[in-house]
């Protein structure tokens, strides 16, 4: 078996832009990504730490050099692009300026000992894997929230003080976005601990309780459908993109496979929109939403499909806010899954009136 690797290279002292060096590696006795890095380094030296817990990004998923080659191939196939934890902060190849990460320890410095400091530093992957950093560089980071959780468990008497310290940060827990689809191997307890802190700070409101219509209200109604109906309109002339967030709707996924449309895969199709703290942090959610919609538009999608009523309202009714957030007009039409299904089943008349109520009319009837 031969792997095709594109390895990130950059020297801040001499390079204006990063580049990727191609390597074709025949797998023999190598077991981990560290084995491959060490082999490449023998012929063409580059900067990284030759240890198993050194963090990297493989095909946009965060992991460490300990990851097995078998796991990589099962997940991504044989074509791999490998980058540092932060391209923006790269100094030399995979070595980055970590000061943004280490300085966050000051938030809880009065409560930590050397052991806890070491544990925080070992959670570096969770800090850089957060998608929030792409939109708010000053976010305190998930690693410090996890440390806060541990400190409270260790000494509940410090709970109120620790929570107050977190609450007083400018870009704190309300900026957390889920790590679930960001890490190659996801530990569910990570999100559970962070959500416990969110709840302690009373930041969470259920999605059903939120009002996602900032610019305009929505009167669009979504109609029932018979999923077993015969597809009569297969969208063969359309390019469709599907945003699903943290959890993919298998009903939509299977249906898209039956259509004759071109389905465009989005890099941001599974990012978390931080919907449960929308009432106190609307700007982050709007930026995330606008990024998804512009990616779909720029990729040539005619329609963006969503499977949530709340996400539909967020995307469709806030065109002015979305455009302001990214400095571009956001004009891609959005369809809820029920509309896609009914259109495919030739139930045009049933939903025609509500389609015209979209802020951006799909104009497909």
C-alpha positions as CSV (number, residue, x, y, z in Angstrom):
1,X,0.0,0.0,0.0
2,X,1.3,3.4,-0.9
3,X,0.1,6.7,0.7
4,X,0.1,10.0,-1.1
5,X,0.9,12.7,1.5
6,X,0.9,16.5,1.1
7,X,3.0,17.8,4.0
8,X,2.7,21.4,5.1
9,X,5.9,23.4,4.8
10,X,6.6,27.0,5.9
11,X,9.4,29.1,7.3
12,X,8.3,32.4,8.7
13,X,11.8,33.8,8.2
14,X,12.0,33.2,4.4
15,X,8.6,32.2,3.0
16,X,5.8,34.6,2.1
17,X,3.2,31.8,1.9
18,X,3.1,28.1,3.0
19,X,3.3,25.3,0.5
20,X,2.8,21.5,0.5
21,X,5.5,19.0,-0.3
22,X,4.3,15.8,-1.9
23,X,5.5,12.4,-0.6
24,X,4.7,8.9,-1.8
25,X,5.2,6.5,1.1
26,X,5.2,2.8,0.7
27,X,3.8,1.2,3.9
28,X,5.9,-1.7,5.1
29,X,6.6,-1.8,8.8
30,X,5.4,1.7,9.7
31,X,2.5,1.7,12.2
32,X,1.8,5.3,13.1
33,X,1.9,8.7,11.6
34,X,5.0,9.4,13.7
35,X,6.8,6.5,11.9
36,X,6.0,8.2,8.6
37,X,7.2,11.6,9.8
38,X,10.4,10.1,11.1
39,X,11.0,8.4,7.7
40,X,10.4,11.5,5.7
41,X,12.6,13.5,8.1
42,X,15.5,11.3,7.4
43,X,15.5,12.2,3.7
44,X,14.1,15.8,3.9
45,X,14.3,17.3,7.3
46,X,11.5,19.4,8.6
47,X,10.4,20.8,11.9
48,X,8.1,18.8,14.3
49,X,8.4,17.2,17.7
50,X,9.1,13.5,17.3
51,X,6.7,12.3,20.0
52,X,3.4,10.5,19.9
53,X,1.3,13.3,21.5
54,X,2.4,15.9,19.1
55,X,-0.7,17.5,17.5
56,X,-1.4,17.7,13.8
57,X,-4.3,18.2,11.4
58,X,-5.0,15.4,8.9
59,X,-7.6,16.2,6.2
60,X,-9.1,18.9,8.5
61,X,-9.4,16.5,11.5
62,X,-7.3,17.2,14.6
63,X,-5.2,14.3,16.0
64,X,-1.7,13.4,17.1
65,X,1.2,11.5,15.6
66,X,0.2,8.5,17.6
67,X,-2.7,7.9,15.2
68,X,-2.4,4.6,13.4
69,X,-1.9,4.3,9.7
70,X,-4.8,1.9,9.6
71,X,-7.1,4.4,11.2
72,X,-6.1,7.1,8.7
73,X,-6.7,4.9,5.7
74,X,-10.0,3.6,7.0
75,X,-11.2,7.2,7.6
76,X,-9.7,9.2,4.7
77,X,-8.3,6.7,2.2
78,X,-4.7,6.9,0.9
79,X,-4.6,10.6,0.0
80,X,-3.7,12.7,3.1
81,X,-3.0,16.4,3.7
82,X,-1.2,17.0,6.9
83,X,-1.0,20.5,8.5
84,X,0.1,22.0,11.9
85,X,-2.5,22.7,14.6
86,X,-2.6,26.3,13.5
87,X,-1.6,27.5,10.1
88,X,-2.1,31.1,11.2
89,X,0.5,30.7,14.0
90,X,3.0,28.5,12.1
91,X,6.7,29.5,12.6
92,X,8.6,26.6,11.0
93,X,6.7,23.8,9.4
94,X,4.7,22.1,12.2
95,X,6.1,24.2,15.0
96,X,3.7,27.0,16.0
97,X,3.6,30.0,18.3
98,X,1.7,28.6,21.3
99,X,1.6,31.8,23.4
100,X,-2.2,32.2,22.7
101,X,-2.7,28.8,24.3
102,X,-0.3,29.1,27.2
103,X,-1.3,32.6,28.3
104,X,-4.8,31.4,29.0
105,X,-3.5,29.5,32.0
106,X,-3.3,32.9,33.8
107,X,-7.1,32.9,34.1
108,X,-6.9,30.1,36.7
109,X,-3.3,30.5,37.9
110,X,-4.3,30.9,41.6
111,X,-5.9,27.4,41.7
112,X,-3.4,25.2,39.8
113,X,-0.3,23.2,40.7
114,X,2.4,21.8,38.4
115,X,0.4,18.6,37.8
116,X,-2.6,20.6,36.6
117,X,-0.5,22.9,34.5
118,X,1.0,19.9,32.8
119,X,-2.5,18.4,32.2
120,X,-3.6,21.7,30.6
121,X,-0.6,21.7,28.3
122,X,-1.4,18.1,27.3
123,X,-4.9,19.3,26.2
124,X,-3.5,21.6,23.6
125,X,-5.3,19.6,20.9
126,X,-8.7,20.7,22.3
127,X,-7.7,24.4,22.3
128,X,-6.7,24.5,18.6
129,X,-9.4,22.2,17.4
130,X,-12.1,24.7,18.3
131,X,-13.7,26.2,15.3
132,X,-14.4,29.3,17.4
133,X,-10.8,30.4,17.0
134,X,-11.4,30.9,13.3
135,X,-13.9,33.6,14.2
136,X,-12.8,34.9,17.5
137,X,-9.0,34.7,18.2
138,X,-9.4,35.8,21.8
139,X,-11.6,32.9,22.9
140,X,-10.5,31.5,26.2
141,X,-10.4,28.0,24.7
142,X,-11.9,24.6,25.5
143,X,-8.8,23.5,27.4
144,X,-9.2,26.1,30.1
145,X,-12.9,25.2,30.5
146,X,-11.9,21.5,31.0
147,X,-9.3,22.6,33.5
148,X,-12.0,24.6,35.4
149,X,-14.2,21.6,35.4
150,X,-11.5,19.4,37.0
151,X,-10.6,22.1,39.6
152,X,-14.2,22.3,40.6
153,X,-14.5,18.6,41.0
154,X,-11.3,18.5,43.0
155,X,-12.3,21.3,45.3
156,X,-16.0,22.3,45.2
157,X,-15.4,25.1,47.6
158,X,-13.7,27.0,44.8
159,X,-16.6,26.5,42.4
160,X,-18.1,30.0,42.7
161,X,-14.8,31.8,42.4
162,X,-13.8,29.8,39.3
163,X,-17.1,30.3,37.7
164,X,-16.9,34.0,38.3
165,X,-13.4,34.1,36.7
166,X,-14.8,32.4,33.6
167,X,-17.8,34.6,33.5
168,X,-15.7,37.8,33.7
169,X,-13.7,36.9,30.5
170,X,-14.6,38.8,27.4
171,X,-14.8,35.7,25.1
172,X,-15.7,32.9,27.5
173,X,-17.8,29.7,27.6
174,X,-20.6,31.2,25.6
175,X,-18.3,31.1,22.6
176,X,-17.8,27.3,22.8
177,X,-18.6,25.4,19.6
178,X,-18.7,21.6,19.7
179,X,-15.5,19.6,19.1
180,X,-17.5,16.5,18.1
181,X,-16.8,16.7,14.4
182,X,-13.4,18.4,14.7
183,X,-11.4,15.6,16.3
184,X,-10.5,12.4,14.5
185,X,-11.2,10.4,17.7
186,X,-13.9,12.1,19.7
187,X,-14.3,11.6,23.5
188,X,-17.9,12.4,24.4
189,X,-17.0,13.2,28.0
190,X,-15.2,16.4,26.7
191,X,-18.4,17.9,25.6
192,X,-20.2,16.7,28.7
193,X,-17.8,18.5,30.9
194,X,-17.9,21.7,29.0
195,X,-21.7,21.6,28.9
196,X,-21.8,21.2,32.7
197,X,-19.9,24.5,33.0
198,X,-22.3,26.1,30.5
199,X,-25.2,25.0,32.6
200,X,-23.5,26.1,35.8
201,X,-23.2,29.6,34.3
202,X,-26.8,29.4,33.1
203,X,-25.8,30.1,29.5
204,X,-28.0,27.5,27.8
205,X,-31.5,27.9,26.4
206,X,-33.0,25.2,24.3
207,X,-33.1,25.6,20.6
208,X,-36.9,25.5,20.6
209,X,-37.0,28.5,23.0
210,X,-34.7,30.6,20.8
211,X,-35.8,33.3,18.3
212,X,-33.6,32.9,15.3
213,X,-35.4,35.6,13.2
214,X,-33.4,38.7,13.8
215,X,-34.1,40.7,10.7
216,X,-37.5,39.5,9.7
217,X,-40.1,37.1,10.9
218,X,-40.9,33.9,9.0
219,X,-44.4,32.7,8.0
220,X,-43.1,29.7,6.0
221,X,-44.9,26.5,6.9
222,X,-43.5,23.1,6.3
223,X,-45.8,20.3,5.1
224,X,-45.9,16.6,5.7
225,X,-44.6,14.2,3.2
226,X,-44.7,10.5,2.4
227,X,-41.1,9.4,2.3
228,X,-42.0,6.3,0.4
229,X,-43.5,8.2,-2.5
230,X,-42.1,7.8,-6.0
231,X,-39.5,10.5,-7.0
232,X,-40.9,12.2,-10.1
233,X,-38.6,15.2,-10.2
234,X,-35.0,14.2,-9.6
235,X,-33.2,17.7,-9.6
236,X,-30.9,16.5,-12.4
237,X,-30.2,20.1,-13.4
238,X,-29.3,21.2,-9.9
239,X,-26.3,21.4,-7.7
240,X,-27.3,20.8,-4.1
241,X,-25.4,21.4,-0.8
242,X,-26.5,20.0,2.5
243,X,-25.7,21.5,5.9
244,X,-26.5,19.2,8.8
245,X,-24.4,20.4,11.7
246,X,-23.5,18.1,14.6
247,X,-25.7,15.2,13.5
248,X,-26.5,14.1,9.9
249,X,-30.1,13.3,9.1
250,X,-29.9,9.8,7.6
251,X,-33.3,10.4,5.9
252,X,-31.9,13.3,4.0
253,X,-28.6,11.6,3.3
254,X,-30.4,8.5,1.7
255,X,-32.7,10.8,-0.2
256,X,-29.9,12.8,-1.8
257,X,-28.3,9.6,-3.0
258,X,-31.5,8.8,-4.9
259,X,-31.7,12.1,-6.7
260,X,-29.9,12.7,-9.9
261,X,-28.6,16.0,-8.7
262,X,-24.9,16.9,-8.2
263,X,-24.4,17.0,-4.4
264,X,-21.6,19.4,-3.4
265,X,-19.8,18.4,-0.2
266,X,-19.1,21.4,2.1
267,X,-16.1,21.7,4.3
268,X,-18.4,23.3,6.9
269,X,-21.3,21.0,6.5
270,X,-20.9,19.6,10.0
271,X,-19.8,22.6,12.1
272,X,-21.7,23.6,15.2
273,X,-23.7,26.8,15.1
274,X,-23.7,27.4,18.8
275,X,-27.5,27.6,18.7
276,X,-28.1,27.0,22.4
277,X,-26.4,30.3,23.4
278,X,-27.7,32.3,20.5
279,X,-29.7,34.5,22.9
280,X,-26.5,35.9,24.3
281,X,-24.0,35.4,21.5
282,X,-25.8,36.1,18.2
283,X,-22.8,37.5,16.4
284,X,-20.9,34.2,16.5
285,X,-23.8,32.2,15.2
286,X,-24.5,34.7,12.4
287,X,-20.8,34.6,11.3
288,X,-20.8,30.8,11.3
289,X,-24.1,30.6,9.3
290,X,-22.8,33.2,6.8
291,X,-19.6,31.2,6.3
292,X,-21.6,28.0,5.5
293,X,-23.9,29.8,3.0
294,X,-21.1,31.6,1.2
295,X,-19.1,28.3,0.9
296,X,-22.2,26.7,-0.7
297,X,-22.7,29.6,-3.0
298,X,-19.0,29.9,-4.1
299,X,-18.9,26.1,-4.7
300,X,-21.7,26.5,-7.2
301,X,-24.7,25.2,-5.2
302,X,-28.1,26.2,-6.5
303,X,-29.8,25.3,-3.3
304,X,-28.7,24.8,0.3
305,X,-30.6,22.0,2.0
306,X,-31.2,22.0,5.8
307,X,-33.0,19.5,8.0
308,X,-33.9,21.8,10.9
309,X,-36.7,24.4,11.1
310,X,-34.7,26.5,13.4
311,X,-31.7,26.5,11.1
312,X,-33.9,27.3,8.1
313,X,-35.2,30.4,9.9
314,X,-31.6,31.4,10.9
315,X,-30.4,31.1,7.3
316,X,-33.4,32.5,5.4
317,X,-34.7,35.4,7.5
318,X,-31.4,37.1,8.5
319,X,-30.0,38.1,5.1
320,X,-29.0,41.6,6.1
321,X,-27.2,40.4,9.3
322,X,-25.5,37.6,7.4
323,X,-24.3,39.9,4.6
324,X,-23.0,42.4,7.2
325,X,-21.1,39.7,9.0
326,X,-19.1,38.7,6.0
327,X,-19.1,41.9,3.9
328,X,-20.9,40.1,1.0
329,X,-24.4,39.6,-0.1
330,X,-25.7,36.2,1.0
331,X,-28.2,35.2,-1.7
332,X,-28.2,31.4,-1.9
333,X,-31.8,30.0,-1.6
334,X,-32.4,27.6,1.3
335,X,-34.8,24.6,1.3
336,X,-36.0,22.7,4.3
337,X,-35.9,18.9,3.8
338,X,-39.7,18.7,3.7
339,X,-39.7,21.1,0.7
340,X,-37.1,19.1,-1.1
341,X,-39.0,15.9,-0.6
342,X,-42.4,17.4,-1.7
343,X,-40.9,18.9,-4.7
344,X,-39.2,15.6,-5.7
345,X,-42.6,13.9,-5.2
346,X,-44.2,16.4,-7.6
347,X,-46.3,18.0,-4.8
348,X,-45.7,21.4,-6.2
349,X,-49.1,22.9,-5.5
350,X,-49.0,21.8,-1.9
351,X,-45.9,23.9,-1.0
352,X,-45.9,26.6,-3.8
353,X,-47.4,29.3,-1.7
354,X,-44.9,28.9,1.1
355,X,-41.9,28.8,-1.2
356,X,-42.8,32.3,-2.3
357,X,-42.5,33.4,1.4
358,X,-38.8,32.6,1.4
359,X,-36.6,35.7,1.7
360,X,-34.7,34.3,-1.3
361,X,-37.3,32.6,-3.5
362,X,-36.0,29.3,-4.9
363,X,-37.9,30.0,-8.1
364,X,-37.9,26.4,-9.1
365,X,-41.5,25.8,-9.9
